[in-house]
């Protein structure tokens, strides 16, 4: 018997950016919204992924930090890893191949 309970059901992953810790929305509904919005191409992928997973207010705060492009890209990969329950390295490989 497989059992899904405990932390997997109750605790959300987090990402620390500078001094702030942000909770990542890793629910299936968030993942589906991200995929749909990316397909529609309604705005930039960074805004969609970070905004949906961390909230638009937090996205605005992160953008205001004026971080280097590489750091923003890493944040997106970390978020995708957390949502998909992958290691960051696995997510990087998928992201490079365009499967994220």
Secondary structure by P-SEA (a helix, b strand, c coil): ccccccccccbbbbbbcccbbbbbcccaaaaaaaaaaaaaccccaaaaaaaaaccaaaaaaaaaacccaaaaaaaaaaaaaaaacccaaaaaaaaaaccc
